[in-house]
């Protein structure tokens, strides 16, 4: 391994400039699934309680603001030799890569580890948590239905000389385990022209939050800056850049699809350059204000007769299908469009015939998010995909998720610390 990496790095400088495309698929978000099944209210209460707990703890990493309950796009990566395949959120709002480890399959949540909670009659009588009593329970092990990584089957796996543990707290739960090193490929096994990256640090999760049990995703692959990394490591794309395999540009194109598009092609992530097949010329680049998240300034926002010129820090984030908007502004938007807030679902419902349009002024350009990306049909109702960002002192005031990214391709330039926008060619 120690001889292969320098050789690949040397070849990378010769081959640098290669561009690789990896498709993503559309899924129904966990929030929508839980609303349909009637479990969202209980989940939201638990999530909000956890957020309140961690918001007062200075030792907890800031990724606790992230919430994958609204994620609608996932991609494939493979790990090891031979390849083991995983479905992950390709998330520009975080910077760590983890997947469930084989050891996660033997994990039981803390409340189930007492002897009186072993499956059987004693459990049913004495165990405080009755979900532990089932022999096969997704509640007792969220990893049960996941693809998990078995490092013993990978000839390219390298165990770190000193064991390093990690724990990442998200808005919907956590993942914790240890770090390892192996080869990562972007895309599915058998696909052509995939980006292959040796020597990637991977988080091997020995436990994951219950939230992940009922989602299709196996793990998270962050695509923000290294300074955001909980483990202080380079994620696989930055590792590819470091080896000279690709230029430091990531382009995201997300395709607009209807509510019945579960499992269908949902767009493309282009590693190493622009996506000229799906995106038009770059309208403009905006310099980042902080190379942490993909964070920059927005000068003005308008919607119908509303105009706000305060100026805000905003971030582009592929990890959510909603727009995060300051509470004072979101209330006025709801009033203007006669949108009704449902406290149980945390959704803003609206008449499906309402014309909704947002205009975001970034730099010298006005970027219009059209109705097709702002009015979602959900069953017999429609909603505006937005949520209140609250009034936290840290970080961006706005979060620009999928409605903005579907309207404009996002071009992430790591080296120059800037983000660009382009019209999609397919509308």
MIVEXVEX-617560 format. One line per field, with one value per residue (C-alpha): x negated, y negated, z; residue number from 1; residue in one letter. Coordinates in nm, 2 decimals. Layout:
px = X	...
py = Y	...
pz = Z	...
num = NUM	...
residuo = A	...
END
This chain:
px = 0.00	-0.28	-0.43	-0.09	0.02	-0.29	-0.26	0.11	0.04	-0.23	0.00	0.27	0.06	0.03	0.40	0.52	0.81	1.02	1.39	1.61	1.99	2.20	2.58	2.80	3.15	3.46	3.62	3.92	3.79	3.81	4.03	4.29	4.29	4.34	4.62	4.79	4.75	4.85	4.52	4.38	4.52	4.35	4.03	4.03	4.08	3.79	3.57	3.65	3.58	3.24	3.16	3.24	3.02	2.72	2.77	2.66	2.35	2.05	1.86	2.09	1.99	2.20	2.33	2.62	2.80	2.82	3.13	3.15	3.52	3.58	3.32	3.45	3.14	2.89	2.59	2.39	2.03	1.83	1.56	1.27	1.14	1.35	1.61	1.88	2.16	2.34	2.61	2.51	2.62	2.38	2.39	2.23	2.34	2.09	1.74	1.71	1.76	1.91	2.09	2.21	1.94	2.00	1.97	2.29	2.49	2.41	2.50	2.79	2.90	2.80	3.14	3.14	2.80	2.93	2.96	3.33	3.38	3.26	3.54	3.78	4.03	3.81	3.77	4.15	4.19	3.88	3.73	3.82	3.79	4.02	3.89	3.58	3.79	3.83	3.57	3.57	3.64	3.53	3.57	3.30	3.06	3.09	2.82	3.02	3.14	2.83	2.54	2.24	1.87	1.67	1.31	1.19	1.31	1.11	0.75	0.70	0.81	0.56	0.61	0.49	0.18	0.36	0.73	0.93	1.29	1.54	1.89	2.09	2.41	2.68	3.01	3.18	2.94	2.57	2.32	2.02	1.74	1.38	1.17	1.01	0.85	0.96	1.03	1.35	1.52	1.79	2.08	2.20	1.99	1.99	2.04	1.78	1.53	1.57	1.35	1.13	0.97	0.72	0.62	0.95	1.02	1.36	1.58	1.68	1.99	2.05	2.38	2.62	2.93	3.27	3.37	3.16	3.34	3.64	3.44	3.29	2.95	2.66	2.43	2.32	2.04	1.97	1.85	1.78	1.44	1.19	1.23	1.58	1.47	1.54	1.26	1.02	0.97	1.01	1.33	1.29	1.33	1.07	0.84	0.88	0.78	0.49	0.36	0.40	0.66	0.91	0.94	1.10	1.44	1.77	2.08	2.43	2.72	3.05	3.35	3.70	3.93	4.29	4.39	4.42	4.05	3.93	3.61	3.58	3.27	3.25	2.95	2.57	2.27	1.97	1.63	1.34	1.51	1.82	2.13	2.17	2.43	2.68	2.58	2.54	2.27	2.18	2.38	2.15	1.93	1.97	1.67	1.73	1.73	1.61	1.45	1.63	1.98	2.05	2.13	2.17	2.36	2.71	2.79	3.16	3.47	3.81	4.14	4.45	4.47	4.22	3.87	3.59	3.25	3.08	2.82	2.75	2.50	2.65	2.53	2.59	2.67	2.76	2.86	3.21	3.51	3.63	3.53	3.43	3.55	3.52	3.84	3.93	3.92	4.09	4.39	4.44	4.40	4.67	4.90	4.84	4.92	5.19	5.00	5.12	4.86	4.93	4.75	4.78	4.60	4.40	4.51	4.66	4.96	5.08	5.35	5.19	5.29	5.10	4.82	4.51	4.18	3.87	3.60	3.25	3.00	2.65	2.36	2.48	2.74	3.10	3.17	3.54	3.68	3.99	4.32	4.23	3.96	4.16	4.49	4.48	4.78	4.82	5.12	5.43	5.25	4.96	4.68	4.40	4.08	3.95	3.88	3.78	3.41	3.47	3.25	2.92	2.61	2.38	2.35	2.57	2.92	3.05	3.01	3.05	3.15	3.29	3.55	3.26	3.02	3.29	3.34	2.96	2.67	2.43	2.05	1.83	1.47	1.26	0.93	1.07	1.32	1.61	1.95	2.10	2.45	2.57	2.91	2.99	3.03	3.32	3.61
py = 0.00	-0.24	-0.21	-0.23	-0.56	-0.76	-0.60	-0.69	-1.04	-1.08	-0.94	-1.18	-1.48	-1.35	-1.26	-1.56	-1.74	-1.42	-1.46	-1.19	-1.18	-0.99	-0.98	-1.01	-0.87	-1.04	-0.90	-1.00	-1.19	-1.03	-1.31	-1.24	-0.87	-0.93	-1.18	-0.91	-0.65	-0.88	-0.86	-1.21	-1.39	-1.16	-1.17	-1.55	-1.59	-1.36	-1.54	-1.89	-1.77	-1.64	-1.97	-2.17	-1.94	-1.98	-2.35	-2.42	-2.19	-2.37	-2.05	-1.91	-1.97	-2.22	-1.95	-1.90	-2.16	-1.92	-1.71	-1.43	-1.38	-1.59	-1.44	-1.34	-1.24	-0.96	-0.83	-0.51	-0.46	-0.14	-0.06	0.18	0.46	0.64	0.36	0.33	0.10	-0.17	-0.43	-0.76	-1.12	-1.32	-1.62	-1.96	-2.06	-1.83	-1.70	-1.34	-1.00	-0.71	-0.39	-0.11	0.14	0.51	0.46	0.25	0.56	0.69	0.35	0.31	-0.02	-0.10	-0.04	0.31	0.42	0.50	0.87	0.84	0.70	1.01	1.14	1.38	1.38	1.20	0.91	0.88	0.85	0.66	0.46	0.09	0.08	0.34	0.29	0.48	0.80	0.88	1.12	0.93	0.56	0.27	0.06	0.27	0.23	-0.04	0.13	0.45	0.37	0.17	0.25	0.28	0.28	0.59	0.48	0.85	0.90	0.61	0.66	0.28	0.21	0.06	0.05	-0.28	-0.23	-0.40	-0.34	-0.66	-0.69	-0.93	-1.05	-1.28	-1.44	-1.53	-1.70	-1.36	-1.14	-1.04	-0.79	-0.67	-0.42	-0.41	-0.52	-0.30	-0.35	-0.20	-0.27	-0.46	-0.47	-0.71	-0.53	-0.17	0.13	0.20	-0.16	-0.31	-0.59	-0.61	-0.82	-0.58	-0.72	-0.52	-0.59	-0.74	-0.77	-0.62	-0.62	-0.27	-0.32	-0.07	-0.23	-0.47	-0.65	-0.49	-0.75	-0.58	-0.24	-0.34	-0.53	-0.40	-0.55	-0.36	-0.65	-1.01	-1.13	-1.50	-1.74	-2.06	-2.19	-2.00	-2.25	-2.13	-1.77	-1.62	-1.37	-1.63	-1.43	-1.48	-1.33	-1.11	-1.40	-1.61	-1.31	-1.28	-1.64	-1.60	-1.31	-1.52	-1.28	-1.56	-1.94	-2.08	-2.15	-1.97	-2.05	-1.94	-1.91	-1.79	-1.71	-1.82	-1.52	-1.46	-1.30	-0.96	-0.96	-0.72	-0.54	-0.72	-0.90	-1.23	-1.41	-1.40	-1.49	-1.59	-1.55	-1.75	-2.00	-2.15	-1.96	-2.08	-1.81	-1.93	-2.28	-2.60	-2.86	-2.98	-3.30	-3.42	-3.30	-3.43	-3.43	-3.24	-3.43	-3.13	-2.81	-2.59	-2.53	-2.65	-2.99	-3.32	-3.65	-3.72	-4.09	-4.09	-3.86	-3.93	-3.74	-3.90	-4.24	-4.16	-4.30	-4.25	-4.41	-4.33	-4.10	-3.76	-3.47	-3.18	-2.83	-2.59	-2.24	-1.93	-1.75	-1.89	-1.92	-2.24	-2.61	-2.73	-3.09	-3.33	-3.30	-3.67	-3.64	-3.30	-3.43	-3.71	-3.48	-3.25	-3.54	-3.68	-3.35	-3.25	-2.94	-2.76	-2.63	-2.28	-2.26	-1.88	-1.82	-2.15	-2.21	-2.51	-2.41	-2.62	-2.63	-2.44	-2.72	-2.99	-3.15	-3.15	-3.30	-3.39	-3.62	-3.59	-3.87	-3.73	-3.95	-4.14	-3.89	-3.81	-3.44	-3.35	-3.03	-2.95	-2.80	-2.45	-2.43	-2.60	-2.43	-2.06	-1.84	-1.60	-1.37	-1.60	-1.91	-2.13	-2.28	-2.54	-2.35	-2.59	-2.58	-2.83	-2.86	-3.02	-3.29	-3.11	-3.33	-3.09	-3.02	-3.10	-3.26	-3.09	-2.74	-2.69	-2.33	-2.14	-2.40	-2.64	-2.36	-2.23	-2.58	-2.64	-2.40	-2.47	-2.47	-2.42	-2.55	-2.43	-2.59	-2.94	-2.91	-3.02	-2.89	-2.94	-2.91	-2.80	-2.74	-2.37	-2.28	-2.04	-2.24
pz = 0.00	0.09	-0.26	-0.44	-0.30	-0.41	-0.76	-0.79	-0.67	-0.93	-1.20	-1.07	-1.16	-1.51	-1.53	-1.34	-1.50	-1.55	-1.49	-1.34	-1.33	-1.08	-1.09	-0.78	-0.73	-0.59	-0.28	-0.06	0.24	0.59	0.70	0.43	0.50	0.87	0.80	0.59	0.86	1.14	1.33	1.24	1.55	1.80	1.61	1.58	1.96	2.02	1.77	1.91	2.26	2.14	1.96	2.27	2.48	2.24	2.18	2.54	2.52	2.38	2.35	2.08	1.73	1.53	1.29	1.53	1.32	1.03	0.97	0.72	0.77	0.46	0.23	-0.11	-0.31	-0.24	-0.43	-0.45	-0.34	-0.30	-0.05	-0.04	-0.27	-0.38	-0.37	-0.11	-0.21	0.00	-0.04	0.11	0.13	-0.07	0.16	0.10	0.45	0.63	0.60	0.73	0.57	0.76	0.69	0.92	1.03	1.06	1.44	1.42	1.35	1.70	1.86	2.10	2.23	2.59	2.74	2.61	2.75	3.10	3.16	3.24	2.89	2.70	2.48	2.67	2.95	3.20	2.96	2.92	3.30	3.42	3.13	3.13	2.75	2.60	2.25	2.37	2.41	2.04	1.90	1.57	1.62	1.41	1.73	1.91	1.62	1.35	1.15	1.10	0.74	0.64	0.41	0.64	0.58	0.65	0.65	0.68	0.33	0.18	0.07	0.04	0.40	0.63	1.00	1.16	1.38	1.67	1.72	1.67	1.78	1.65	1.74	1.51	1.65	1.39	1.42	1.40	1.59	1.59	1.46	1.65	1.60	1.48	1.18	0.92	0.57	0.24	-0.13	-0.22	-0.56	-0.65	-0.83	-0.85	-0.92	-1.29	-1.40	-1.64	-1.57	-1.19	-0.97	-0.77	-0.46	-0.26	0.10	0.22	0.59	0.67	0.97	1.06	1.27	1.55	1.64	1.46	1.57	1.56	1.30	1.04	1.07	0.85	0.59	0.27	0.33	0.48	0.57	0.50	0.27	0.35	0.08	0.26	0.38	0.60	0.88	0.94	0.98	1.32	1.27	1.13	0.81	0.44	0.29	-0.02	-0.28	-0.10	-0.09	-0.47	-0.50	-0.27	-0.48	-0.80	-0.95	-1.02	-1.01	-0.70	-0.86	-0.77	-0.98	-0.86	-1.09	-0.94	-1.16	-1.07	-1.04	-0.92	-0.59	-0.75	-0.86	-0.59	-0.69	-1.03	-1.17	-0.99	-1.12	-1.14	-0.92	-1.14	-0.97	-1.11	-1.33	-1.48	-1.60	-1.96	-2.04	-1.78	-1.69	-1.90	-1.87	-1.52	-1.45	-1.18	-0.89	-0.54	-0.30	0.02	0.34	0.54	0.40	0.64	0.50	0.15	0.30	0.13	0.14	0.01	-0.03	-0.08	-0.08	-0.23	-0.26	-0.41	-0.25	0.02	0.00	0.26	0.22	0.55	0.40	0.54	0.56	0.37	0.28	0.00	0.13	-0.07	0.25	0.27	0.03	0.21	0.24	0.58	0.63	0.93	1.15	1.11	0.73	0.70	0.89	0.65	0.35	0.49	0.54	0.19	0.02	0.27	0.37	0.68	0.93	1.07	1.40	1.40	1.07	1.08	0.72	0.54	0.33	0.04	-0.23	-0.52	-0.77	-0.58	-0.78	-0.56	-0.66	-0.46	-0.58	-0.42	-0.49	-0.46	-0.58	-0.88	-0.99	-0.90	-0.89	-0.93	-0.78	-0.97	-0.86	-1.00	-0.73	-0.46	-0.46	-0.37	-0.42	-0.13	-0.17	-0.20	-0.07	-0.16	0.05	0.04	0.12	0.39	0.76	1.02	1.10	1.44	1.57	1.65	1.68	1.50	1.13	0.83	0.87	0.55	0.42	0.05	-0.01	-0.31	-0.43	-0.50	-0.63	-0.87	-1.00	-1.05	-1.08	-0.80	-0.88	-0.57	-0.62	-0.32	-0.43	-0.50	-0.21	-0.42	-0.54	-0.89	-1.03	-1.37	-1.54	-1.59	-1.95	-1.87	-1.72
num = 1	2	3	4	5	6	7	8	9	10	11	12	13	14	15	16	17	18	19	20	21	22	23	24	25	26	27	28	29	30	31	32	33	34	35	36	37	38	39	40	41	42	43	44	45	46	47	48	49	50	51	52	53	54	55	56	57	58	59	60	61	62	63	64	65	66	67	68	69	70	71	72	73	74	75	76	77	78	79	80	81	82	83	84	85	86	87	88	89	90	91	92	93	94	95	96	97	98	99	100	101	102	103	104	105	106	107	108	109	110	111	112	113	114	115	116	117	118	119	120	121	122	123	124	125	126	127	128	129	130	131	132	133	134	135	136	137	138	139	140	141	142	143	144	145	146	147	148	149	150	151	152	153	154	155	156	157	158	159	160	161	162	163	164	165	166	167	168	169	170	171	172	173	174	175	176	177	178	179	180	181	182	183	184	185	186	187	188	189	190	191	192	193	194	195	196	197	198	199	200	201	202	203	204	205	206	207	208	209	210	211	212	213	214	215	216	217	218	219	220	221	222	223	224	225	226	227	228	229	230	231	232	233	234	235	236	237	238	239	240	241	242	243	244	245	246	247	248	249	250	251	252	253	254	255	256	257	258	259	260	261	262	263	264	265	266	267	268	269	270	271	272	273	274	275	276	277	278	279	280	281	282	283	284	285	286	287	288	289	290	291	292	293	294	295	296	297	298	299	300	301	302	303	304	305	306	307	308	309	310	311	312	313	314	315	316	317	318	319	320	321	322	323	324	325	326	327	328	329	330	331	332	333	334	335	336	337	338	339	340	341	342	343	344	345	346	347	348	349	350	351	352	353	354	355	356	357	358	359	360	361	362	363	364	365	366	367	368	369	370	371	372	373	374	375	376	377	378	379	380	381	382	383	384	385	386	387	388	389	390	391	392	393	394	395	396	397	398	399	400	401	402	403	404	405	406	407	408	409	410	411	412	413	414	415	416	417	418	419	420	421	422	423	424	425	426	427
residuo = X	X	X	X	X	X	X	X	X	X	X	X	X	X	X	X	X	X	X	X	X	X	X	X	X	X	X	X	X	X	X	X	X	X	X	X	X	X	X	X	X	X	X	X	X	X	X	X	X	X	X	X	X	X	X	X	X	X	X	X	X	X	X	X	X	X	X	X	X	X	X	X	X	X	X	X	X	X	X	X	X	X	X	X	X	X	X	X	X	X	X	X	X	X	X	X	X	X	X	X	X	X	X	X	X	X	X	X	X	X	X	X	X	X	X	X	X	X	X	X	X	X	X	X	X	X	X	X	X	X	X	X	X	X	X	X	X	X	X	X	X	X	X	X	X	X	X	X	X	X	X	X	X	X	X	X	X	X	X	X	X	X	X	X	X	X	X	X	X	X	X	X	X	X	X	X	X	X	X	X	X	X	X	X	X	X	X	X	X	X	X	X	X	X	X	X	X	X	X	X	X	X	X	X	X	X	X	X	X	X	X	X	X	X	X	X	X	X	X	X	X	X	X	X	X	X	X	X	X	X	X	X	X	X	X	X	X	X	X	X	X	X	X	X	X	X	X	X	X	X	X	X	X	X	X	X	X	X	X	X	X	X	X	X	X	X	X	X	X	X	X	X	X	X	X	X	X	X	X	X	X	X	X	X	X	X	X	X	X	X	X	X	X	X	X	X	X	X	X	X	X	X	X	X	X	X	X	X	X	X	X	X	X	X	X	X	X	X	X	X	X	X	X	X	X	X	X	X	X	X	X	X	X	X	X	X	X	X	X	X	X	X	X	X	X	X	X	X	X	X	X	X	X	X	X	X	X	X	X	X	X	X	X	X	X	X	X	X	X	X	X	X	X	X	X	X	X	X	X	X	X	X	X	X	X	X	X	X	X	X	X	X	X	X	X	X	X	X	X	X	X	X	X	X	X	X	X	X	X	X	X	X	X	X	X	X	X	X	X	X	X	X	X	X	X	X	X
END
